[in-house]
Amino acid sequence: MKQFIKQVDVSLASQATLSLPINKRIKGRLRVELDTGEEAGLFLQRGITLRDGDQIATEDGYVVRIIAANESVSTVQCHDPLLLTRIAYHLGNRHVPLQVGDGFVRYQHDHVLDDMVRGLGGQVVSEQAPFEPEAGAYGGSSSHGHHEHGHHHAHAHDHEH
């Protein structure tokens, strides 16, 4: 079984791919199956979030490219920047991991959040798509700028539930 231990430069040629949803790309220790069907293990530095296009390698140089797998997400597309900003604000106020793109936001599918978005005047589509949430303001960097560190501190929140 191949054991992947480090991230490597994305300019290296990869020998295989590994498709994973976000909940598996945030784990440093994980048994996986490469897209070829071969079993492998991840033994990466803690705190790394693997992003679509990242590459990881074994000690002997076998390189695999990471693919963000399709998963159940809710996508809000909006041509009104003010409405999209309001929607992103309310999702962020609920500490929802959020992917922000040009004219859209995306989160892991949740019918309660979908109802909230509709209540704000947004249109939401449930679909299967890759999910690449923002690393956050306290994120560090990996091989190309995506590395996430959790932050823990006490503060008060006024949430509407």
Number of C-alpha atoms within 10 A of each C-alpha: 9 16 20 24 17 17 20 18 13 16 8 12 12 16 11 15 18 20 19 23 20 21 9 17 21 18 17 20 16 16 14 18 16 19 14 9 9 11 13 17 18 19 16 20 13 12 15 20 24 29 25 21 14 21 26 25 22 19 11 9 14 15 23 25 24 21 20 21 18 15 16 16 19 23 23 22 17 18 10 10 12 10 15 20 15 15 22 21 12 17 18 12 13 15 9 15 17 19 18 16 12 9 13 17 21 25 22 23 17 12 11 9 18 20 14 14 21 14 11 14 13 18 15 20 13 17 14 15 17 21 25 22 18 15 19 15 9 10 17 14 13 16 14 11 11 18 20 21 16 9 9 6 4 5 5 5 8 7 8 7 4
